[in-house]
């Protein structure tokens, strides 16, 4: 269902000449069931809601705010979210809105943060093309995810990249997106609640033949299996970052997965030039992240406690061990939204532990890490994909 979201009205002085009636007429003309406004204030809301309801249109109320030089559009999920929009609008009308204000009144709101790069798919195509050019001119570093050295044909590889790019179809209708699919890969951020809601919505649309996998890097498939409607055909397929270069795929089943589909996913991974790594027992973090995440959190903790800065921490690791990247460079590559979700997962400890034991088991400053991540995310510094995270690229 298409819903125009980023609509400013004439209530946003000098930003728009669109009236509420213009929006309503547009929605009726295009048979839209919902439409949104996202003004710089809340002055239009009463008129907007009244006229939407009079025309059987669902109103979506939003607010554009500026937080520490970054513009963010917030949408209310319900009445509680609407109340928080009013509070934030009131604050911003009197003084500069701060990150702390946004954190305090963020419940029941959906935030849309503008991205500096609109076409991430074409950017990936360029990365592949540039990598192939490097391989063609200098084979000192080889991307095994693209070709073997002894059979490398530059033109054929470029043609395959272009063909793959041109065959990609973006589909916002979930039913159409998965219709007739042999394999569906879920690759959402590491948010357990959101994944569960996604699987519940997805399950009715999947064909009987469809194998469903999660690309989760830390969460266990058994946690989601009952929501998929196909427990025996559900498992994990986790790709490493930069798979054209680091071409590993961890394949992990849960107790209810049929071994037949586990083997099929391993065969599929190998067929697309991945090195399939079977994970024989469920393990948070699988193979790679069971080693990587504790390392990243240890590095991040040094920053959160004011011990040192990202560049110095990275240099200590790289110079001291000979590693090509430090923890903050790796986190920029992963993306700070995913890092935040992982930190939140590691922050959780089963309630059976006493406060003392919990403190002994969790020596890290997770609260400080999350505060830093919230600030970076609100500012649009999401990592290397948008050219800025802990570093500028």
C-alpha positions as CSV (number, residue, x, y, z in Angstrom):
1,X,0.0,0.0,0.0
2,X,1.5,3.3,-1.1
3,X,1.2,6.2,1.4
4,X,2.8,9.6,0.7
5,X,4.6,10.5,3.9
6,X,6.8,13.5,3.6
7,X,4.1,16.2,2.9
8,X,4.5,19.7,4.1
9,X,1.5,22.0,4.1
10,X,1.1,25.8,4.0
11,X,1.2,25.7,7.8
12,X,5.0,25.3,7.3
13,X,5.7,29.0,6.5
14,X,7.8,29.6,3.4
15,X,8.3,25.8,2.9
16,X,5.0,24.8,1.1
17,X,1.9,26.2,-0.6
18,X,0.0,23.0,-0.3
19,X,-3.3,23.3,1.5
20,X,-5.1,20.5,3.5
21,X,-7.8,20.5,0.8
22,X,-5.1,20.0,-1.8
23,X,-3.9,16.9,0.0
24,X,-7.3,15.5,0.5
25,X,-8.2,16.0,-3.1
26,X,-5.0,14.3,-4.2
27,X,-5.7,11.3,-1.9
28,X,-9.3,11.0,-3.3
29,X,-8.1,11.3,-6.9
30,X,-5.6,8.5,-6.5
31,X,-7.8,6.3,-4.3
32,X,-5.4,6.5,-1.3
33,X,-6.6,5.1,1.9
34,X,-4.0,7.0,4.0
35,X,-2.0,10.2,3.7
36,X,0.5,12.0,6.0
37,X,1.6,15.4,6.9
38,X,5.0,16.3,8.3
39,X,5.1,20.0,9.0
40,X,7.6,21.9,11.1
41,X,4.8,22.5,13.7
42,X,1.5,20.9,14.7
43,X,-0.8,23.8,13.7
44,X,-2.3,21.8,10.7
45,X,-3.2,18.7,12.7
46,X,-6.8,19.5,13.8
47,X,-7.9,20.6,10.3
48,X,-6.0,17.6,8.7
49,X,-7.5,14.9,11.0
50,X,-11.0,16.4,10.7
51,X,-11.0,16.6,6.9
52,X,-9.4,13.1,6.5
53,X,-12.0,11.5,8.6
54,X,-14.8,13.3,6.8
55,X,-13.5,11.7,3.6
56,X,-12.8,8.2,5.0
57,X,-9.0,8.7,4.7
58,X,-6.7,7.5,7.5
59,X,-4.6,10.5,8.7
60,X,-0.9,9.9,9.6
61,X,0.5,12.7,11.7
62,X,4.2,13.6,11.5
63,X,6.5,16.4,12.6
64,X,9.8,17.5,11.1
65,X,12.3,18.5,13.8
66,X,15.9,19.6,13.9
67,X,18.2,17.9,16.4
68,X,21.8,19.0,16.6
69,X,21.8,20.3,13.0
70,X,20.1,17.1,11.6
71,X,16.6,17.1,10.3
72,X,14.4,14.1,11.3
73,X,10.8,13.3,10.5
74,X,8.8,11.7,13.3
75,X,5.5,9.9,12.8
76,X,3.0,9.0,15.6
77,X,2.1,5.4,15.8
78,X,-0.9,6.1,18.1
79,X,-2.3,8.6,20.5
80,X,0.7,8.3,22.8
81,X,3.0,9.0,19.9
82,X,0.8,12.0,19.0
83,X,1.2,13.4,22.6
84,X,5.0,13.0,22.3
85,X,4.9,14.9,19.0
86,X,3.1,17.8,20.7
87,X,5.7,17.8,23.5
88,X,8.6,17.9,21.1
89,X,6.9,20.6,19.0
90,X,6.4,22.7,22.1
91,X,10.0,22.4,23.1
92,X,11.3,23.2,19.7
93,X,9.2,26.3,19.5
94,X,10.8,27.7,22.6
95,X,14.4,26.4,22.4
96,X,16.8,24.2,20.5
97,X,15.7,20.6,20.5
98,X,18.3,18.3,22.0
99,X,19.1,14.6,21.6
100,X,18.1,14.1,25.3
101,X,14.6,15.6,24.5
102,X,14.2,13.1,21.6
103,X,15.3,10.2,23.8
104,X,12.9,11.2,26.5
105,X,9.9,11.5,24.2
106,X,10.6,8.8,21.6
107,X,8.1,6.2,22.6
108,X,5.4,5.3,20.1
109,X,7.1,7.3,17.3
110,X,8.7,6.2,14.0
111,X,11.7,8.2,13.0
112,X,12.8,8.7,9.4
113,X,16.4,9.9,9.0
114,X,17.4,11.3,5.7
115,X,20.2,9.4,3.9
116,X,22.9,11.2,2.0
117,X,23.0,8.4,-0.7
118,X,19.7,7.5,-2.3
119,X,20.7,4.6,-4.4
120,X,22.5,2.0,-2.3
121,X,22.0,-0.7,-4.9
122,X,23.8,1.2,-7.7
123,X,26.6,1.9,-5.1
124,X,27.1,-1.8,-4.6
125,X,27.2,-2.3,-8.4
126,X,30.0,0.3,-8.6
127,X,31.9,-1.4,-5.7
128,X,31.8,-4.7,-7.7
129,X,32.9,-3.0,-10.9
130,X,35.8,-1.2,-9.1
131,X,36.8,-4.4,-7.4
132,X,36.9,-6.2,-10.7
133,X,39.0,-3.4,-12.2
134,X,41.5,-3.8,-9.4
135,X,41.6,-7.5,-9.9
136,X,42.2,-7.0,-13.7
137,X,45.1,-4.6,-13.1
138,X,46.6,-5.9,-9.9
139,X,46.0,-9.4,-8.6
140,X,47.8,-9.0,-5.3
141,X,44.5,-8.9,-3.5
142,X,41.8,-11.2,-4.9
143,X,38.1,-11.1,-4.2
144,X,37.2,-14.8,-4.3
145,X,33.5,-14.1,-4.0
146,X,33.7,-12.9,-7.7
147,X,36.1,-15.2,-9.4
148,X,38.9,-17.8,-9.2
149,X,42.3,-16.5,-10.3
150,X,42.8,-19.2,-12.9
151,X,39.5,-18.7,-14.6
152,X,39.1,-14.9,-14.3
153,X,37.6,-13.2,-17.3
154,X,37.2,-9.5,-16.7
155,X,34.6,-8.9,-19.4
156,X,32.5,-11.9,-18.4
157,X,32.5,-10.8,-14.8
158,X,31.5,-7.2,-15.6
159,X,28.6,-8.5,-17.8
160,X,27.4,-10.7,-14.9
161,X,27.5,-7.8,-12.5
162,X,25.5,-5.6,-14.9
163,X,23.0,-8.4,-15.6
164,X,22.5,-9.0,-11.9
165,X,22.0,-5.3,-11.2
166,X,19.5,-4.9,-14.1
167,X,17.5,-8.0,-12.9
168,X,16.9,-6.6,-9.4
169,X,13.3,-5.6,-8.8
170,X,12.3,-3.6,-5.8
171,X,8.8,-4.5,-4.5
172,X,6.9,-2.9,-1.7
173,X,4.0,-5.4,-1.8
174,X,5.0,-8.3,0.4
175,X,2.7,-10.8,-1.2
176,X,4.1,-10.0,-4.7
177,X,7.7,-10.0,-3.5
178,X,7.7,-13.6,-2.2
179,X,5.2,-15.1,-4.7
180,X,6.7,-18.3,-6.2
181,X,10.0,-17.9,-4.4
182,X,12.2,-21.0,-3.7
183,X,14.2,-19.1,-1.1
184,X,13.4,-16.0,1.0
185,X,16.2,-14.3,2.9
186,X,15.2,-12.0,5.8
187,X,18.0,-9.4,6.4
188,X,16.5,-7.0,8.9
189,X,18.5,-5.3,11.7
190,X,19.0,-7.3,14.9
191,X,15.7,-6.4,16.6
192,X,13.9,-9.5,17.9
193,X,10.5,-7.9,18.3
194,X,10.5,-6.4,14.8
195,X,11.6,-9.7,13.3
196,X,8.8,-11.6,15.0
197,X,6.2,-9.1,13.6
198,X,7.7,-9.4,10.2
199,X,7.5,-13.2,10.2
200,X,3.9,-13.1,11.3
201,X,3.0,-10.9,8.4
202,X,5.1,-12.9,5.9
203,X,4.0,-16.4,6.8
204,X,0.6,-16.4,5.0
205,X,2.1,-15.3,1.7
206,X,4.8,-18.0,1.4
207,X,4.4,-20.9,-1.0
208,X,4.6,-24.4,0.4
209,X,7.9,-25.0,-1.4
210,X,9.6,-21.8,0.0
211,X,12.6,-22.2,2.3
212,X,12.9,-19.3,4.6
213,X,16.2,-18.2,6.2
214,X,17.3,-15.4,8.5
215,X,20.5,-13.5,7.9
216,X,20.7,-12.6,11.6
217,X,24.2,-12.4,12.9
218,X,23.5,-13.1,16.6
219,X,19.9,-14.3,17.1
220,X,18.9,-17.9,17.1
221,X,16.5,-19.3,14.5
222,X,14.6,-21.3,17.2
223,X,13.4,-18.0,18.7
224,X,11.5,-17.3,15.5
225,X,10.6,-20.7,14.0
226,X,7.1,-20.9,15.4
227,X,6.2,-17.5,13.8
228,X,7.2,-18.6,10.3
229,X,4.6,-21.2,9.6
230,X,7.3,-23.5,8.3
231,X,9.6,-24.5,11.2
232,X,11.1,-27.5,9.2
233,X,12.0,-25.2,6.3
234,X,13.4,-22.4,8.5
235,X,17.1,-21.9,9.4
236,X,19.9,-19.3,9.4
237,X,22.1,-18.2,6.5
238,X,24.5,-15.5,7.7
239,X,26.7,-13.7,5.2
240,X,29.8,-11.9,6.3
241,X,30.2,-8.2,5.4
242,X,31.7,-7.4,2.0
243,X,30.8,-10.9,0.7
244,X,32.5,-10.3,-2.7
245,X,35.7,-10.3,-0.8
246,X,35.0,-12.1,2.5
247,X,32.9,-14.8,1.0
248,X,31.8,-16.9,3.9
249,X,28.2,-18.0,4.8
250,X,27.4,-19.5,8.1
251,X,24.5,-22.0,7.9
252,X,22.8,-23.0,11.2
253,X,19.6,-25.0,11.7
254,X,17.5,-25.3,14.8
255,X,16.1,-28.5,16.3
256,X,13.0,-28.4,14.1
257,X,14.8,-27.9,10.8
258,X,14.6,-30.7,8.4
259,X,18.2,-31.8,7.5
260,X,17.2,-31.9,3.8
261,X,16.8,-28.1,3.8
262,X,19.9,-27.5,5.8
263,X,21.9,-29.4,3.1
264,X,20.0,-27.5,0.3
265,X,21.0,-24.1,1.8
266,X,24.6,-25.2,2.1
267,X,24.6,-26.3,-1.5
268,X,23.0,-23.0,-2.5
269,X,25.7,-21.0,-0.6
270,X,28.5,-22.9,-2.3
271,X,26.8,-22.4,-5.7
272,X,27.0,-18.6,-5.4
273,X,30.7,-18.6,-4.6
274,X,30.3,-18.6,-0.8
275,X,32.3,-20.8,1.4
276,X,29.5,-22.5,3.4
277,X,30.4,-23.0,7.1
278,X,28.0,-25.5,8.8
279,X,27.1,-24.5,12.4
280,X,26.0,-27.8,14.0
281,X,24.5,-26.4,17.2
282,X,22.6,-23.2,17.8
283,X,25.0,-20.5,19.2
284,X,24.3,-16.8,19.6
285,X,26.9,-15.1,17.4
286,X,27.4,-18.3,15.3
287,X,31.1,-18.7,14.5
288,X,32.4,-15.3,13.4
289,X,30.4,-13.0,15.7
290,X,31.0,-15.2,18.7
291,X,34.6,-14.0,18.4
292,X,34.0,-10.6,16.9
293,X,31.3,-9.1,19.0
294,X,33.1,-9.4,22.4
295,X,36.1,-7.8,20.7
296,X,34.0,-4.8,19.4
297,X,32.3,-4.3,22.7
298,X,35.6,-4.3,24.6
299,X,36.9,-1.6,22.2
300,X,33.7,0.5,22.4
301,X,33.8,0.3,26.2
302,X,37.1,2.1,26.2
303,X,35.4,5.1,24.4
304,X,32.2,4.9,26.5
305,X,34.3,5.3,29.7
306,X,36.4,8.1,28.3
307,X,39.5,6.0,28.3
308,X,40.5,7.0,24.8
309,X,39.1,8.1,21.4
310,X,38.2,5.8,18.4
311,X,41.2,6.5,16.3
312,X,43.7,5.8,19.2
313,X,41.9,2.6,20.1
314,X,41.9,1.4,16.5
315,X,45.6,2.3,16.1
316,X,46.5,0.4,19.3
317,X,44.8,-2.7,17.9
318,X,46.1,-2.4,14.4
319,X,49.7,-1.6,15.2
320,X,49.9,-4.0,18.2
321,X,48.4,-7.0,16.4
322,X,49.0,-6.3,12.7
323,X,45.2,-6.4,12.0
324,X,44.0,-4.4,9.0
325,X,41.1,-2.8,10.9
326,X,40.3,-1.7,14.5
327,X,36.9,-2.1,16.3
328,X,35.5,1.3,15.3
329,X,36.4,0.9,11.6
330,X,34.7,-2.5,11.7
331,X,31.6,-1.0,13.4
332,X,31.4,1.7,10.7
333,X,31.5,-1.1,8.1
334,X,28.7,-3.1,9.9
335,X,26.5,0.0,10.4
336,X,25.7,1.8,13.6
337,X,22.0,0.7,13.6
338,X,23.0,-2.9,13.7
339,X,25.7,-2.2,16.3
340,X,23.1,-0.6,18.5
341,X,20.8,-3.6,18.2
342,X,23.7,-6.0,19.1
343,X,24.7,-3.9,22.1
344,X,21.1,-3.9,23.3
345,X,21.0,-7.7,23.0
346,X,24.2,-8.1,25.0
347,X,22.9,-5.8,27.6
348,X,20.2,-8.2,28.5
349,X,20.9,-10.8,31.2
350,X,18.5,-13.4,32.4
351,X,16.6,-12.4,35.5
352,X,17.8,-15.4,37.5
353,X,21.1,-13.6,38.2
354,X,21.6,-11.6,41.3
355,X,22.6,-7.9,41.0
356,X,26.2,-8.8,42.1
357,X,26.5,-11.7,39.7
358,X,25.1,-9.5,36.9
359,X,27.6,-6.8,37.6
360,X,30.4,-9.4,37.6
361,X,29.2,-10.8,34.3
362,X,28.6,-7.4,32.6
363,X,31.6,-5.2,33.4
364,X,30.9,-3.1,30.3
365,X,29.3,0.4,30.1
366,X,26.4,-0.5,27.9
367,X,24.4,2.6,28.9
368,X,27.3,4.8,27.7
369,X,27.6,2.9,24.5
370,X,23.9,3.3,23.7
371,X,24.0,7.0,24.5
372,X,26.9,7.5,22.0
373,X,25.1,5.4,19.4
374,X,21.8,7.3,19.8
375,X,23.7,10.6,19.2
376,X,25.4,9.3,16.1
377,X,22.3,7.8,14.6
378,X,20.2,10.9,15.2
379,X,22.9,12.9,13.4
380,X,22.6,10.6,10.5
381,X,26.1,9.2,11.1
382,X,25.2,5.6,10.4
383,X,28.5,4.3,9.2
384,X,30.5,3.8,6.0
385,X,27.4,3.3,3.9
386,X,26.5,7.0,4.3
387,X,30.2,8.2,4.3
388,X,30.2,9.0,8.0
389,X,30.1,7.1,11.3
390,X,32.9,7.2,13.8
391,X,35.0,8.3,10.8
392,X,34.4,10.3,7.7
393,X,34.9,8.5,4.3
